[in-house]
Amino acid sequence: MAMIEKEIIGKLDQIPGWEYRDGQLKKTFALDDFGASLAFVNKVADLAESADHHPDILIQYNKVTLSLVSHDEGGITGKDFGLAGEIEKL
């Protein structure tokens, strides 16, 4: 079940650097170069496949922006926070 905005904002402190914008959890990661960006995205892809929950990914040379939302639930859910937390461990 999708969370309400108050719940989402209350949980953002659990995933530092992530923000709630446009109905999604978003974070931009700055990496060393394009190769590092690709390596990071591949690690994120492995986590996403394991969780069966897939972020939108934008690669801009050394920056990777991830956006999470549970489309099938119509908003942000615990799955989004869980995957964001796992990504933070990378």
C-alpha positions as protocol buffer text, in pm:
chain_id: "A"
residue {
  index: 1
  type: MET
  ca { x: 0 y: 0 z: 0 }
}
residue {
  index: 2
  type: ALA
  ca { x: 130 y: 344 z: -92 }
}
residue {
  index: 3
  type: MET
  ca { x: 237 y: 571 z: 192 }
}
residue {
  index: 4
  type: ILE
  ca { x: 96 y: 917 z: 247 }
}
residue {
  index: 5
  type: GLU
  ca { x: 329 y: 1215 z: 208 }
}
residue {
  index: 6
  type: LYS
  ca { x: 363 y: 1270 z: 585 }
}
residue {
  index: 7
  type: GLU
  ca { x: 484 y: 910 z: 630 }
}
residue {
  index: 8
  type: ILE
  ca { x: 732 y: 944 z: 344 }
}
residue {
  index: 9
  type: ILE
  ca { x: 881 y: 1267 z: 476 }
}
residue {
  index: 10
  type: GLY
  ca { x: 904 y: 1114 z: 823 }
}
residue {
  index: 11
  type: LYS
  ca { x: 1114 y: 825 z: 692 }
}
residue {
  index: 12
  type: LEU
  ca { x: 1354 y: 1025 z: 470 }
}
residue {
  index: 13
  type: ASP
  ca { x: 1607 y: 1052 z: 754 }
}
residue {
  index: 14
  type: GLN
  ca { x: 1659 y: 674 z: 718 }
}
residue {
  index: 15
  type: ILE
  ca { x: 1806 y: 724 z: 369 }
}
residue {
  index: 16
  type: PRO
  ca { x: 2046 y: 1022 z: 379 }
}
residue {
  index: 17
  type: GLY
  ca { x: 2064 y: 1236 z: 68 }
}
residue {
  index: 18
  type: TRP
  ca { x: 1742 y: 1104 z: -83 }
}
residue {
  index: 19
  type: GLU
  ca { x: 1455 y: 1341 z: -144 }
}
residue {
  index: 20
  type: TYR
  ca { x: 1087 y: 1307 z: -213 }
}
residue {
  index: 21
  type: ARG
  ca { x: 1014 y: 1491 z: -537 }
}
residue {
  index: 22
  type: ASP
  ca { x: 755 y: 1448 z: -812 }
}
residue {
  index: 23
  type: GLY
  ca { x: 603 y: 1153 z: -629 }
}
residue {
  index: 24
  type: GLN
  ca { x: 932 y: 960 z: -622 }
}
residue {
  index: 25
  type: LEU
  ca { x: 1232 y: 903 z: -400 }
}
residue {
  index: 26
  type: LYS
  ca { x: 1534 y: 1048 z: -583 }
}
residue {
  index: 27
  type: LYS
  ca { x: 1906 y: 1078 z: -532 }
}
residue {
  index: 28
  type: THR
  ca { x: 2195 y: 1179 z: -756 }
}
residue {
  index: 29
  type: PHE
  ca { x: 2527 y: 1005 z: -695 }
}
residue {
  index: 30
  type: ALA
  ca { x: 2851 y: 1174 z: -807 }
}
residue {
  index: 31
  type: LEU
  ca { x: 3116 y: 922 z: -910 }
}
residue {
  index: 32
  type: ASP
  ca { x: 3472 y: 951 z: -1045 }
}
residue {
  index: 33
  type: ASP
  ca { x: 3401 y: 902 z: -1415 }
}
residue {
  index: 34
  type: PHE
  ca { x: 3177 y: 729 z: -1668 }
}
residue {
  index: 35
  type: GLY
  ca { x: 3327 y: 386 z: -1599 }
}
residue {
  index: 36
  type: ALA
  ca { x: 3258 y: 425 z: -1227 }
}
residue {
  index: 37
  type: SER
  ca { x: 2901 y: 529 z: -1308 }
}
residue {
  index: 38
  type: LEU
  ca { x: 2848 y: 215 z: -1514 }
}
residue {
  index: 39
  type: ALA
  ca { x: 2997 y: -8 z: -1244 }
}
residue {
  index: 40
  type: PHE
  ca { x: 2769 y: 154 z: -984 }
}
residue {
  index: 41
  type: VAL
  ca { x: 2463 y: 108 z: -1205 }
}
residue {
  index: 42
  type: ASN
  ca { x: 2548 y: -260 z: -1253 }
}
residue {
  index: 43
  type: LYS
  ca { x: 2560 y: -305 z: -874 }
}
residue {
  index: 44
  type: VAL
  ca { x: 2226 y: -126 z: -841 }
}
residue {
  index: 45
  type: ALA
  ca { x: 2085 y: -351 z: -1114 }
}
residue {
  index: 46
  type: ASP
  ca { x: 2189 y: -662 z: -919 }
}
residue {
  index: 47
  type: LEU
  ca { x: 2013 y: -530 z: -606 }
}
residue {
  index: 48
  type: ALA
  ca { x: 1705 y: -436 z: -808 }
}
residue {
  index: 49
  type: GLU
  ca { x: 1684 y: -780 z: -968 }
}
residue {
  index: 50
  type: SER
  ca { x: 1717 y: -949 z: -629 }
}
residue {
  index: 51
  type: ALA
  ca { x: 1442 y: -728 z: -487 }
}
residue {
  index: 52
  type: ASP
  ca { x: 1229 y: -753 z: -804 }
}
residue {
  index: 53
  type: HIS
  ca { x: 1195 y: -375 z: -777 }
}
residue {
  index: 54
  type: HIS
  ca { x: 1352 y: -158 z: -1044 }
}
residue {
  index: 55
  type: PRO
  ca { x: 1448 y: 211 z: -1029 }
}
residue {
  index: 56
  type: ASP
  ca { x: 1452 y: 457 z: -1313 }
}
residue {
  index: 57
  type: ILE
  ca { x: 1818 y: 533 z: -1387 }
}
residue {
  index: 58
  type: LEU
  ca { x: 1968 y: 838 z: -1555 }
}
residue {
  index: 59
  type: ILE
  ca { x: 2342 y: 833 z: -1629 }
}
residue {
  index: 60
  type: GLN
  ca { x: 2511 y: 1166 z: -1706 }
}
residue {
  index: 61
  type: TYR
  ca { x: 2885 y: 1090 z: -1738 }
}
residue {
  index: 62
  type: ASN
  ca { x: 2992 y: 1080 z: -1371 }
}
residue {
  index: 63
  type: LYS
  ca { x: 2647 y: 1136 z: -1221 }
}
residue {
  index: 64
  type: VAL
  ca { x: 2379 y: 874 z: -1170 }
}
residue {
  index: 65
  type: THR
  ca { x: 2028 y: 974 z: -1068 }
}
residue {
  index: 66
  type: LEU
  ca { x: 1803 y: 703 z: -929 }
}
residue {
  index: 67
  type: SER
  ca { x: 1427 y: 742 z: -894 }
}
residue {
  index: 68
  type: LEU
  ca { x: 1216 y: 496 z: -698 }
}
residue {
  index: 69
  type: VAL
  ca { x: 839 y: 451 z: -693 }
}
residue {
  index: 70
  type: SER
  ca { x: 613 y: 147 z: -667 }
}
residue {
  index: 71
  type: HIS
  ca { x: 410 y: 193 z: -984 }
}
residue {
  index: 72
  type: ASP
  ca { x: 192 y: -108 z: -908 }
}
residue {
  index: 73
  type: GLU
  ca { x: 97 y: 43 z: -570 }
}
residue {
  index: 74
  type: GLY
  ca { x: 47 y: 397 z: -700 }
}
residue {
  index: 75
  type: GLY
  ca { x: 320 y: 563 z: -494 }
}
residue {
  index: 76
  type: ILE
  ca { x: 601 y: 516 z: -245 }
}
residue {
  index: 77
  type: THR
  ca { x: 601 y: 197 z: -37 }
}
residue {
  index: 78
  type: GLY
  ca { x: 833 y: 14 z: 198 }
}
residue {
  index: 79
  type: LYS
  ca { x: 988 y: -152 z: -109 }
}
residue {
  index: 80
  type: ASP
  ca { x: 1122 y: 185 z: -221 }
}
residue {
  index: 81
  type: PHE
  ca { x: 1273 y: 264 z: 117 }
}
residue {
  index: 82
  type: GLY
  ca { x: 1415 y: -88 z: 140 }
}
residue {
  index: 83
  type: LEU
  ca { x: 1588 y: -67 z: -199 }
}
residue {
  index: 84
  type: ALA
  ca { x: 1715 y: 284 z: -126 }
}
residue {
  index: 85
  type: GLY
  ca { x: 1865 y: 155 z: 199 }
}
residue {
  index: 86
  type: GLU
  ca { x: 2039 y: -130 z: 18 }
}
residue {
  index: 87
  type: ILE
  ca { x: 2172 y: 110 z: -245 }
}
residue {
  index: 88
  type: GLU
  ca { x: 2317 y: 326 z: 33 }
}
residue {
  index: 89
  type: LYS
  ca { x: 2526 y: 28 z: 148 }
}
residue {
  index: 90
  type: LEU
  ca { x: 2705 y: 22 z: -190 }
}
